[in-house]
Amino acid sequence: MSFLAFLIFGGSVGIISAYLYPKKRLKLKDLLPYGLAGAAISFLVSFFGQTLGLFTSGQILEWSSVLLLTILLVACLRALASK
């Protein structure tokens, strides 16, 4: 994935998963940290997956693993932030 894809895809997945988390709904201005966290998580998942040889850049496995792990980790961040 390219850097722009990390920002757009990871950020949008982070924002959507934080917004749809079943606890109290966040306002739009509160979603920015989750968008940045989603972009960072997508970069790390892609980097370590390629480094470990699990997939190459652009494969559907890379996109799906970024999607699933970003949703999971942003939901964990959202759960920890609500306490």
N, CA, C and O atoms as a CHARMM CRD file, in Angstrom:
* protein
*
  332
    1    1 MET  N      0.84700  -1.17700   0.00000 PROA 1      0.00000
    2    1 MET  CA     0.00000   0.00000   0.00000 PROA 1      0.00000
    3    1 MET  C      0.88400   1.22900   0.00000 PROA 1      0.00000
    4    1 MET  O      1.98200   1.21600   0.55700 PROA 1      0.00000
    5    2 SER  N      0.41700   2.25800  -0.60800 PROA 2      0.00000
    6    2 SER  CA     1.16600   3.50400  -0.60100 PROA 2      0.00000
    7    2 SER  C      0.79600   4.33400   0.63500 PROA 2      0.00000
    8    2 SER  O     -0.14400   4.00800   1.35800 PROA 2      0.00000
    9    3 PHE  N      1.54800   5.39900   0.85600 PROA 3      0.00000
   10    3 PHE  CA     1.32200   6.23500   2.02700 PROA 3      0.00000
   11    3 PHE  C     -0.06400   6.86500   1.99800 PROA 3      0.00000
   12    3 PHE  O     -0.72400   6.96600   3.03300 PROA 3      0.00000
   13    4 LEU  N     -0.50300   7.28600   0.82900 PROA 4      0.00000
   14    4 LEU  CA    -1.83000   7.88800   0.70400 PROA 4      0.00000
   15    4 LEU  C     -2.92600   6.86600   1.00900 PROA 4      0.00000
   16    4 LEU  O     -3.96000   7.21800   1.57700 PROA 4      0.00000
   17    5 ALA  N     -2.71000   5.62600   0.64100 PROA 5      0.00000
   18    5 ALA  CA    -3.68800   4.57500   0.95100 PROA 5      0.00000
   19    5 ALA  C     -3.75900   4.31900   2.45000 PROA 5      0.00000
   20    5 ALA  O     -4.83600   4.05500   2.98400 PROA 5      0.00000
   21    6 PHE  N     -2.60500   4.39700   3.14100 PROA 6      0.00000
   22    6 PHE  CA    -2.63000   4.26100   4.59900 PROA 6      0.00000
   23    6 PHE  C     -3.48800   5.34600   5.21600 PROA 6      0.00000
   24    6 PHE  O     -4.31600   5.07200   6.08500 PROA 6      0.00000
   25    7 LEU  N     -3.29600   6.56200   4.77500 PROA 7      0.00000
   26    7 LEU  CA    -4.04000   7.68000   5.34800 PROA 7      0.00000
   27    7 LEU  C     -5.53300   7.58700   5.05400 PROA 7      0.00000
   28    7 LEU  O     -6.35600   7.74200   5.95600 PROA 7      0.00000
   29    8 ILE  N     -5.87700   7.33700   3.81200 PROA 8      0.00000
   30    8 ILE  CA    -7.29100   7.33000   3.42800 PROA 8      0.00000
   31    8 ILE  C     -8.00600   6.08500   3.94500 PROA 8      0.00000
   32    8 ILE  O     -9.02500   6.18900   4.62800 PROA 8      0.00000
   33    9 PHE  N     -7.47700   4.91800   3.62200 PROA 9      0.00000
   34    9 PHE  CA    -8.14400   3.67300   4.00200 PROA 9      0.00000
   35    9 PHE  C     -8.11100   3.45500   5.50600 PROA 9      0.00000
   36    9 PHE  O     -9.14900   3.20300   6.11800 PROA 9      0.00000
   37   10 GLY  N     -6.94200   3.54800   6.10500 PROA 10     0.00000
   38   10 GLY  CA    -6.82800   3.32700   7.54300 PROA 10     0.00000
   39   10 GLY  C     -7.55700   4.38300   8.34900 PROA 10     0.00000
   40   10 GLY  O     -8.19600   4.06900   9.35400 PROA 10     0.00000
   41   11 GLY  N     -7.46700   5.63600   7.91600 PROA 11     0.00000
   42   11 GLY  CA    -8.16000   6.70300   8.62100 PROA 11     0.00000
   43   11 GLY  C     -9.66300   6.57400   8.55400 PROA 11     0.00000
   44   11 GLY  O    -10.35700   6.77300   9.55100 PROA 11     0.00000
   45   12 SER  N    -10.16900   6.24100   7.37600 PROA 12     0.00000
   46   12 SER  CA   -11.62100   6.10000   7.25400 PROA 12     0.00000
   47   12 SER  C    -12.13200   4.87100   8.01200 PROA 12     0.00000
   48   12 SER  O    -13.20400   4.92200   8.61400 PROA 12     0.00000
   49   13 VAL  N    -11.38800   3.78700   7.98900 PROA 13     0.00000
   50   13 VAL  CA   -11.78900   2.60700   8.75700 PROA 13     0.00000
   51   13 VAL  C    -11.74700   2.90300  10.25500 PROA 13     0.00000
   52   13 VAL  O    -12.62500   2.46400  10.99700 PROA 13     0.00000
   53   14 GLY  N    -10.73500   3.64200  10.70100 PROA 14     0.00000
   54   14 GLY  CA   -10.64800   4.01400  12.10400 PROA 14     0.00000
   55   14 GLY  C    -11.80100   4.89800  12.54600 PROA 14     0.00000
   56   14 GLY  O    -12.35600   4.70200  13.62700 PROA 14     0.00000
   57   15 ILE  N    -12.16100   5.86400  11.72400 PROA 15     0.00000
   58   15 ILE  CA   -13.26700   6.76600  12.05400 PROA 15     0.00000
   59   15 ILE  C    -14.59300   6.01500  12.06900 PROA 15     0.00000
   60   15 ILE  O    -15.39600   6.18500  12.98600 PROA 15     0.00000
   61   16 ILE  N    -14.82000   5.19500  11.06400 PROA 16     0.00000
   62   16 ILE  CA   -16.08600   4.46200  10.98300 PROA 16     0.00000
   63   16 ILE  C    -16.22500   3.47000  12.13200 PROA 16     0.00000
   64   16 ILE  O    -17.29900   3.35200  12.72200 PROA 16     0.00000
   65   17 SER  N    -15.14700   2.75600  12.45200 PROA 17     0.00000
   66   17 SER  CA   -15.25500   1.78000  13.54200 PROA 17     0.00000
   67   17 SER  C    -15.40200   2.46100  14.89600 PROA 17     0.00000
   68   17 SER  O    -16.07800   1.92500  15.77500 PROA 17     0.00000
   69   18 ALA  N    -14.79000   3.62300  15.09200 PROA 18     0.00000
   70   18 ALA  CA   -14.97300   4.34800  16.35900 PROA 18     0.00000
   71   18 ALA  C    -16.37500   4.92900  16.44700 PROA 18     0.00000
   72   18 ALA  O    -16.96100   4.97400  17.52800 PROA 18     0.00000
   73   19 TYR  N    -16.91600   5.37200  15.32100 PROA 19     0.00000
   74   19 TYR  CA   -18.25900   5.95300  15.32900 PROA 19     0.00000
   75   19 TYR  C    -19.32700   4.89100  15.56000 PROA 19     0.00000
   76   19 TYR  O    -20.32400   5.15400  16.23300 PROA 19     0.00000
   77   20 LEU  N    -19.13100   3.70300  15.01200 PROA 20     0.00000
   78   20 LEU  CA   -20.12500   2.64700  15.13300 PROA 20     0.00000
   79   20 LEU  C    -19.96400   1.80200  16.38000 PROA 20     0.00000
   80   20 LEU  O    -20.73400   0.86500  16.58900 PROA 20     0.00000
   81   21 TYR  N    -18.98000   2.11100  17.21600 PROA 21     0.00000
   82   21 TYR  CA   -18.80700   1.38600  18.46500 PROA 21     0.00000
   83   21 TYR  C    -20.07500   1.53500  19.29800 PROA 21     0.00000
   84   21 TYR  O    -20.61600   2.63800  19.37500 PROA 21     0.00000
   85   22 PRO  N    -20.56900   0.47200  19.92300 PROA 22     0.00000
   86   22 PRO  CA   -21.91000   0.50700  20.51600 PROA 22     0.00000
   87   22 PRO  C    -22.08500   1.38200  21.75300 PROA 22     0.00000
   88   22 PRO  O    -23.21100   1.53500  22.22700 PROA 22     0.00000
   89   23 LYS  N    -21.04500   1.94400  22.27800 PROA 23     0.00000
   90   23 LYS  CA   -21.20500   2.84000  23.42600 PROA 23     0.00000
   91   23 LYS  C    -21.73400   4.18900  22.95300 PROA 23     0.00000
   92   23 LYS  O    -22.30800   4.28800  21.86800 PROA 23     0.00000
   93   24 LYS  N    -21.54800   5.20400  23.74500 PROA 24     0.00000
   94   24 LYS  CA   -22.00700   6.55300  23.42900 PROA 24     0.00000
   95   24 LYS  C    -21.39000   7.04600  22.11600 PROA 24     0.00000
   96   24 LYS  O    -20.19100   6.87900  21.89300 PROA 24     0.00000
   97   25 ARG  N    -22.20400   7.64800  21.25400 PROA 25     0.00000
   98   25 ARG  CA   -21.72500   8.16700  19.97100 PROA 25     0.00000
   99   25 ARG  C    -20.80900   9.36500  20.18900 PROA 25     0.00000
  100   25 ARG  O    -21.05100  10.20400  21.05700 PROA 25     0.00000
  101   26 LEU  N    -19.76100   9.42600  19.38900 PROA 26     0.00000
  102   26 LEU  CA   -18.82000  10.53400  19.46800 PROA 26     0.00000
  103   26 LEU  C    -19.23400  11.65000  18.52600 PROA 26     0.00000
  104   26 LEU  O    -19.91000  11.41700  17.52400 PROA 26     0.00000
  105   27 LYS  N    -18.82400  12.85900  18.85800 PROA 27     0.00000
  106   27 LYS  CA   -19.01600  13.97800  17.94300 PROA 27     0.00000
  107   27 LYS  C    -17.93300  13.91900  16.87800 PROA 27     0.00000
  108   27 LYS  O    -16.93600  13.21400  17.03200 PROA 27     0.00000
  109   28 LEU  N    -18.13300  14.66000  15.80300 PROA 28     0.00000
  110   28 LEU  CA   -17.22100  14.60200  14.67100 PROA 28     0.00000
  111   28 LEU  C    -15.81100  15.04700  15.05700 PROA 28     0.00000
  112   28 LEU  O    -14.83200  14.47500  14.57600 PROA 28     0.00000
  113   29 LYS  N    -15.69500  16.06000  15.91800 PROA 29     0.00000
  114   29 LYS  CA   -14.36200  16.54100  16.29400 PROA 29     0.00000
  115   29 LYS  C    -13.60800  15.54300  17.16400 PROA 29     0.00000
  116   29 LYS  O    -12.38000  15.59700  17.23300 PROA 29     0.00000
  117   30 ASP  N    -14.31000  14.64200  17.82400 PROA 30     0.00000
  118   30 ASP  CA   -13.66400  13.63800  18.66400 PROA 30     0.00000
  119   30 ASP  C    -13.18300  12.42400  17.87700 PROA 30     0.00000
  120   30 ASP  O    -12.51900  11.55100  18.43700 PROA 30     0.00000
  121   31 LEU  N    -13.50400  12.35700  16.60300 PROA 31     0.00000
  122   31 LEU  CA   -13.12800  11.19900  15.79500 PROA 31     0.00000
  123   31 LEU  C    -11.74700  11.32600  15.16400 PROA 31     0.00000
  124   31 LEU  O    -11.22600  10.33800  14.64700 PROA 31     0.00000
  125   32 LEU  N    -11.14000  12.50500  15.19000 PROA 32     0.00000
  126   32 LEU  CA    -9.83100  12.70700  14.56500 PROA 32     0.00000
  127   32 LEU  C     -8.74300  11.81300  15.15700 PROA 32     0.00000
  128   32 LEU  O     -7.98300  11.22500  14.38800 PROA 32     0.00000
  129   33 PRO  N     -8.62500  11.67800  16.47700 PROA 33     0.00000
  130   33 PRO  CA    -7.58200  10.77300  16.99900 PROA 33     0.00000
  131   33 PRO  C     -7.76300   9.32300  16.55500 PROA 33     0.00000
  132   33 PRO  O     -6.78200   8.60500  16.35900 PROA 33     0.00000
  133   34 TYR  N     -9.00000   8.89800  16.39800 PROA 34     0.00000
  134   34 TYR  CA    -9.24000   7.52300  15.94500 PROA 34     0.00000
  135   34 TYR  C     -8.89600   7.36300  14.46500 PROA 34     0.00000
  136   34 TYR  O     -8.46800   6.29000  14.04100 PROA 34     0.00000
  137   35 GLY  N     -9.07800   8.41100  13.68600 PROA 35     0.00000
  138   35 GLY  CA    -8.65100   8.36800  12.29100 PROA 35     0.00000
  139   35 GLY  C     -7.14400   8.27700  12.16400 PROA 35     0.00000
  140   35 GLY  O     -6.62700   7.52200  11.34100 PROA 35     0.00000
  141   36 LEU  N     -6.44000   9.04600  12.97900 PROA 36     0.00000
  142   36 LEU  CA    -4.98100   8.97700  12.97400 PROA 36     0.00000
  143   36 LEU  C     -4.48600   7.63900  13.49500 PROA 36     0.00000
  144   36 LEU  O     -3.51200   7.09100  12.97900 PROA 36     0.00000
  145   37 ALA  N     -5.15300   7.11100  14.51700 PROA 37     0.00000
  146   37 ALA  CA    -4.78500   5.78700  15.02500 PROA 37     0.00000
  147   37 ALA  C     -5.03300   4.71500  13.97000 PROA 37     0.00000
  148   37 ALA  O     -4.23800   3.78500  13.83200 PROA 37     0.00000
  149   38 GLY  N     -6.12300   4.83500  13.23000 PROA 38     0.00000
  150   38 GLY  CA    -6.40700   3.88200  12.16000 PROA 38     0.00000
  151   38 GLY  C     -5.36000   3.92000  11.06200 PROA 38     0.00000
  152   38 GLY  O     -4.97500   2.87700  10.53400 PROA 38     0.00000
  153   39 ALA  N     -4.89400   5.12000  10.71200 PROA 39     0.00000
  154   39 ALA  CA    -3.84600   5.23800   9.69400 PROA 39     0.00000
  155   39 ALA  C     -2.54000   4.63300  10.19800 PROA 39     0.00000
  156   39 ALA  O     -1.84100   3.95100   9.44900 PROA 39     0.00000
  157   40 ALA  N     -2.21000   4.87900  11.45800 PROA 40     0.00000
  158   40 ALA  CA    -0.98000   4.31300  12.02600 PROA 40     0.00000
  159   40 ALA  C     -1.06200   2.79400  12.12900 PROA 40     0.00000
  160   40 ALA  O     -0.09400   2.09400  11.83000 PROA 40     0.00000
  161   41 ILE  N     -2.20700   2.29000  12.54800 PROA 41     0.00000
  162   41 ILE  CA    -2.38000   0.83700  12.66700 PROA 41     0.00000
  163   41 ILE  C     -2.29000   0.17900  11.29300 PROA 41     0.00000
  164   41 ILE  O     -1.67700  -0.88100  11.15700 PROA 41     0.00000
  165   42 SER  N     -2.89000   0.78900  10.27900 PROA 42     0.00000
  166   42 SER  CA    -2.83300   0.19800   8.94300 PROA 42     0.00000
  167   42 SER  C     -1.40200   0.18500   8.40500 PROA 42     0.00000
  168   42 SER  O     -0.99900  -0.75800   7.72400 PROA 42     0.00000
  169   43 PHE  N     -0.64300   1.22700   8.71000 PROA 43     0.00000
  170   43 PHE  CA     0.76200   1.23000   8.29600 PROA 43     0.00000
  171   43 PHE  C      1.53300   0.10800   8.98200 PROA 43     0.00000
  172   43 PHE  O      2.29000  -0.61400   8.33400 PROA 43     0.00000
  173   44 LEU  N      1.34300  -0.04000  10.29000 PROA 44     0.00000
  174   44 LEU  CA     2.08400  -1.05900  11.03600 PROA 44     0.00000
  175   44 LEU  C      1.71100  -2.47700  10.61000 PROA 44     0.00000
  176   44 LEU  O      2.57900  -3.34100  10.49100 PROA 44     0.00000
  177   45 VAL  N      0.43100  -2.71200  10.38300 PROA 45     0.00000
  178   45 VAL  CA    -0.00100  -4.04300   9.94500 PROA 45     0.00000
  179   45 VAL  C      0.59200  -4.37300   8.58200 PROA 45     0.00000
  180   45 VAL  O      1.08100  -5.48100   8.36600 PROA 45     0.00000
  181   46 SER  N      0.55000  -3.42700   7.67900 PROA 46     0.00000
  182   46 SER  CA     1.09600  -3.66100   6.34500 PROA 46     0.00000
  183   46 SER  C      2.61500  -3.85000   6.39100 PROA 46     0.00000
  184   46 SER  O      3.15700  -4.73500   5.72900 PROA 46     0.00000
  185   47 PHE  N      3.28800  -3.01700   7.17400 PROA 47     0.00000
  186   47 PHE  CA     4.74400  -3.10300   7.26300 PROA 47     0.00000
  187   47 PHE  C      5.18600  -4.44300   7.84000 PROA 47     0.00000
  188   47 PHE  O      6.03700  -5.11900   7.26200 PROA 47     0.00000
  189   48 PHE  N      4.61300  -4.82500   8.97400 PROA 48     0.00000
  190   48 PHE  CA     5.02700  -6.08000   9.60200 PROA 48     0.00000
  191   48 PHE  C      4.57600  -7.30200   8.81600 PROA 48     0.00000
  192   48 PHE  O      5.26900  -8.31900   8.81200 PROA 48     0.00000
  193   49 GLY  N      3.43400  -7.22300   8.15400 PROA 49     0.00000
  194   49 GLY  CA     2.99700  -8.34300   7.32700 PROA 49     0.00000
  195   49 GLY  C      3.91500  -8.57500   6.14100 PROA 49     0.00000
  196   49 GLY  O      4.20000  -9.71700   5.78200 PROA 49     0.00000
  197   50 GLN  N      4.38000  -7.48200   5.53000 PROA 50     0.00000
  198   50 GLN  CA     5.31300  -7.61700   4.41300 PROA 50     0.00000
  199   50 GLN  C      6.69700  -8.03400   4.89600 PROA 50     0.00000
  200   50 GLN  O      7.38700  -8.80300   4.22600 PROA 50     0.00000
  201   51 THR  N      7.10100  -7.53100   6.05400 PROA 51     0.00000
  202   51 THR  CA     8.40400  -7.89400   6.60000 PROA 51     0.00000
  203   51 THR  C      8.46300  -9.36700   6.97100 PROA 51     0.00000
  204   51 THR  O      9.47800 -10.02500   6.74300 PROA 51     0.00000
  205   52 LEU  N      7.38500  -9.88700   7.53800 PROA 52     0.00000
  206   52 LEU  CA     7.34400 -11.29400   7.92500 PROA 52     0.00000
  207   52 LEU  C      7.04600 -12.22100   6.75500 PROA 52     0.00000
  208   52 LEU  O      7.07700 -13.44200   6.91100 PROA 52     0.00000
  209   53 GLY  N      6.76000 -11.65900   5.59000 PROA 53     0.00000
  210   53 GLY  CA     6.51400 -12.46700   4.40200 PROA 53     0.00000
  211   53 GLY  C      5.11700 -13.05900   4.33100 PROA 53     0.00000
  212   53 GLY  O      4.89900 -14.03100   3.60800 PROA 53     0.00000
  213   54 LEU  N      4.16800 -12.49500   5.06500 PROA 54     0.00000
  214   54 LEU  CA     2.80000 -13.01200   5.03000 PROA 54     0.00000
  215   54 LEU  C      2.08000 -12.64500   3.74600 PROA 54     0.00000
  216   54 LEU  O      1.24200 -13.40900   3.26600 PROA 54     0.00000
  217   55 PHE  N      2.39200 -11.49000   3.18600 PROA 55     0.00000
  218   55 PHE  CA     1.79300 -11.04000   1.93500 PROA 55     0.00000
  219   55 PHE  C      2.70400 -10.00900   1.28600 PROA 55     0.00000
  220   55 PHE  O      3.64800  -9.51200   1.90000 PROA 55     0.00000
  221   56 THR  N      2.39700  -9.70000   0.02800 PROA 56     0.00000
  222   56 THR  CA     3.12700  -8.64300  -0.67000 PROA 56     0.00000
  223   56 THR  C      2.21500  -7.43700  -0.82300 PROA 56     0.00000
  224   56 THR  O      1.01700  -7.51200  -0.55200 PROA 56     0.00000
  225   57 SER  N      2.78300  -6.34400  -1.25200 PROA 57     0.00000
  226   57 SER  CA     2.02900  -5.10800  -1.36300 PROA 57     0.00000
  227   57 SER  C      0.93200  -5.21500  -2.41100 PROA 57     0.00000
  228   57 SER  O      1.17400  -5.64300  -3.53900 PROA 57     0.00000
  229   58 GLY  N     -0.27900  -4.82100  -2.02100 PROA 58     0.00000
  230   58 GLY  CA    -1.39200  -4.79700  -2.95000 PROA 58     0.00000
  231   58 GLY  C     -2.24200  -6.04600  -2.96800 PROA 58     0.00000
  232   58 GLY  O     -3.27100  -6.06400  -3.64400 PROA 58     0.00000
  233   59 GLN  N     -1.86400  -7.08300  -2.26300 PROA 59     0.00000
  234   59 GLN  CA    -2.66700  -8.29700  -2.24400 PROA 59     0.00000
  235   59 GLN  C     -3.93900  -8.07300  -1.43500 PROA 59     0.00000
  236   59 GLN  O     -3.98200  -7.21300  -0.55600 PROA 59     0.00000
  237   60 ILE  N     -4.96100  -8.84400  -1.73500 PROA 60     0.00000
  238   60 ILE  CA    -6.22600  -8.72700  -1.01100 PROA 60     0.00000
  239   60 ILE  C     -6.05200  -9.14200   0.44600 PROA 60     0.00000
  240   60 ILE  O     -6.77600  -8.65100   1.31100 PROA 60     0.00000
  241   61 LEU  N     -5.11800 -10.02600   0.73000 PROA 61     0.00000
  242   61 LEU  CA    -4.83700 -10.41700   2.10600 PROA 61     0.00000
  243   61 LEU  C     -4.31700  -9.22800   2.91200 PROA 61     0.00000
  244   61 LEU  O     -4.64000  -9.08700   4.09200 PROA 61     0.00000
  245   62 GLU  N     -3.51700  -8.38100   2.28100 PROA 62     0.00000
  246   62 GLU  CA    -3.03100  -7.18400   2.96500 PROA 62     0.00000
  247   62 GLU  C     -4.18900  -6.25500   3.30800 PROA 62     0.00000
  248   62 GLU  O     -4.27900  -5.76600   4.43400 PROA 62     0.00000
  249   63 TRP  N     -5.07300  -6.00900   2.34800 PROA 63     0.00000
  250   63 TRP  CA    -6.20800  -5.10800   2.57000 PROA 63     0.00000
  251   63 TRP  C     -7.15200  -5.65900   3.63000 PROA 63     0.00000
  252   63 TRP  O     -7.62800  -4.91800   4.49000 PROA 63     0.00000
  253   64 SER  N     -7.42100  -6.96000   3.56800 PROA 64     0.00000
  254   64 SER  CA    -8.35300  -7.53800   4.53800 PROA 64     0.00000
  255   64 SER  C     -7.75700  -7.59300   5.94200 PROA 64     0.00000
  256   64 SER  O     -8.46900  -7.37700   6.92200 PROA 64     0.00000
  257   65 SER  N     -6.47000  -7.87700   6.05000 PROA 65     0.00000
  258   65 SER  CA    -5.84900  -7.88600   7.38000 PROA 65     0.00000
  259   65 SER  C     -5.77500  -6.48300   7.95600 PROA 65     0.00000
  260   65 SER  O     -5.96100  -6.29700   9.15800 PROA 65     0.00000
  261   66 VAL  N     -5.50800  -5.50300   7.12400 PROA 66     0.00000
  262   66 VAL  CA    -5.52100  -4.11100   7.58600 PROA 66     0.00000
  263   66 VAL  C     -6.92000  -3.73500   8.05100 PROA 66     0.00000
  264   66 VAL  O     -7.07100  -3.09300   9.09000 PROA 66     0.00000
  265   67 LEU  N     -7.92100  -4.11700   7.31500 PROA 67     0.00000
  266   67 LEU  CA    -9.29500  -3.80600   7.66900 PROA 67     0.00000
  267   67 LEU  C     -9.68600  -4.44100   9.00600 PROA 67     0.00000
  268   67 LEU  O    -10.19100  -3.75200   9.89200 PROA 67     0.00000
  269   68 LEU  N     -9.45900  -5.72700   9.15300 PROA 68     0.00000
  270   68 LEU  CA    -9.87100  -6.42800  10.36700 PROA 68     0.00000
  271   68 LEU  C     -9.09200  -5.97600  11.60000 PROA 68     0.00000
  272   68 LEU  O     -9.68800  -5.75400  12.65300 PROA 68     0.00000
  273   69 LEU  N     -7.78300  -5.83700  11.48700 PROA 69     0.00000
  274   69 LEU  CA    -6.99300  -5.44500  12.64800 PROA 69     0.00000
  275   69 LEU  C     -7.21700  -3.98700  13.02600 PROA 69     0.00000
  276   69 LEU  O     -7.16000  -3.64600  14.20700 PROA 69     0.00000
  277   70 THR  N     -7.46900  -3.12500  12.05800 PROA 70     0.00000
  278   70 THR  CA    -7.77100  -1.73200  12.38100 PROA 70     0.00000
  279   70 THR  C     -9.09200  -1.63000  13.12500 PROA 70     0.00000
  280   70 THR  O     -9.19700  -0.89200  14.10400 PROA 70     0.00000
  281   71 ILE  N    -10.09700  -2.36200  12.67300 PROA 71     0.00000
  282   71 ILE  CA   -11.38600  -2.35500  13.37400 PROA 71     0.00000
  283   71 ILE  C    -11.22200  -2.88400  14.79200 PROA 71     0.00000
  284   71 ILE  O    -11.74800  -2.30100  15.74100 PROA 71     0.00000
  285   72 LEU  N    -10.50100  -3.97800  14.93700 PROA 72     0.00000
  286   72 LEU  CA   -10.30900  -4.57900  16.25500 PROA 72     0.00000
  287   72 LEU  C     -9.54700  -3.65700  17.20600 PROA 72     0.00000
  288   72 LEU  O     -9.95700  -3.47700  18.35200 PROA 72     0.00000
  289   73 LEU  N     -8.45700  -3.08000  16.74700 PROA 73     0.00000
  290   73 LEU  CA    -7.63900  -2.25400  17.63000 PROA 73     0.00000
  291   73 LEU  C     -8.27500  -0.90600  17.93900 PROA 73     0.00000
  292   73 LEU  O     -8.10700  -0.39300  19.04600 PROA 73     0.00000
  293   74 VAL  N     -8.99900  -0.32000  16.99500 PROA 74     0.00000
  294   74 VAL  CA    -9.70000   0.93000  17.27900 PROA 74     0.00000
  295   74 VAL  C    -10.84600   0.67600  18.25600 PROA 74     0.00000
  296   74 VAL  O    -11.11700   1.51400  19.11600 PROA 74     0.00000
  297   75 ALA  N    -11.51300  -0.45300  18.13700 PROA 75     0.00000
  298   75 ALA  CA   -12.55600  -0.79200  19.11300 PROA 75     0.00000
  299   75 ALA  C    -11.95800  -0.98700  20.50500 PROA 75     0.00000
  300   75 ALA  O    -12.56700  -0.60700  21.50400 PROA 75     0.00000
  301   76 CYS  N    -10.76800  -1.57800  20.56900 PROA 76     0.00000
  302   76 CYS  CA   -10.09800  -1.71500  21.87200 PROA 76     0.00000
  303   76 CYS  C     -9.71200  -0.35100  22.43300 PROA 76     0.00000
  304   76 CYS  O     -9.86500  -0.11200  23.63100 PROA 76     0.00000
  305   77 LEU  N     -9.21700   0.54000  21.59000 PROA 77     0.00000
  306   77 LEU  CA    -8.89300   1.89600  22.03700 PROA 77     0.00000
  307   77 LEU  C    -10.14300   2.61600  22.53500 PROA 77     0.00000
  308   77 LEU  O    -10.10100   3.31500  23.54700 PROA 77     0.00000
  309   78 ARG  N    -11.22500   2.44700  21.83900 PROA 78     0.00000
  310   78 ARG  CA   -12.48700   3.08800  22.20400 PROA 78     0.00000
  311   78 ARG  C    -13.00600   2.54500  23.52700 PROA 78     0.00000
  312   78 ARG  O    -13.54400   3.29500  24.34100 PROA 78     0.00000
  313   79 ALA  N    -12.84500   1.24200  23.74400 PROA 79     0.00000
  314   79 ALA  CA   -13.26900   0.64000  25.00000 PROA 79     0.00000
  315   79 ALA  C    -12.42200   1.11900  26.16700 PROA 79     0.00000
  316   79 ALA  O    -12.93800   1.36800  27.25700 PROA 79     0.00000
  317   80 LEU  N    -11.12500   1.24700  25.93900 PROA 80     0.00000
  318   80 LEU  CA   -10.23800   1.72400  27.00700 PROA 80     0.00000
  319   80 LEU  C    -10.44500   3.20100  27.29800 PROA 80     0.00000
  320   80 LEU  O    -10.28800   3.63600  28.43800 PROA 80     0.00000
  321   81 ALA  N    -10.79300   3.97200  26.28300 PROA 81     0.00000
  322   81 ALA  CA   -10.98100   5.40800  26.46400 PROA 81     0.00000
  323   81 ALA  C    -12.26700   5.71900  27.20900 PROA 81     0.00000
  324   81 ALA  O    -12.37800   6.77300  27.83500 PROA 81     0.00000
  325   82 SER  N    -13.23300   4.82600  27.15300 PROA 82     0.00000
  326   82 SER  CA   -14.50700   5.10100  27.81800 PROA 82     0.00000
  327   82 SER  C    -14.44400   4.83800  29.32200 PROA 82     0.00000
  328   82 SER  O    -15.35200   5.23600  30.05200 PROA 82     0.00000
  329   83 LYS  N    -13.40600   4.18700  29.79000 PROA 83     0.00000
  330   83 LYS  CA   -13.28800   3.89700  31.23100 PROA 83     0.00000
  331   83 LYS  C    -12.65400   5.05500  31.97300 PROA 83     0.00000
  332   83 LYS  O    -12.47700   4.98600  33.18900 PROA 83     0.00000
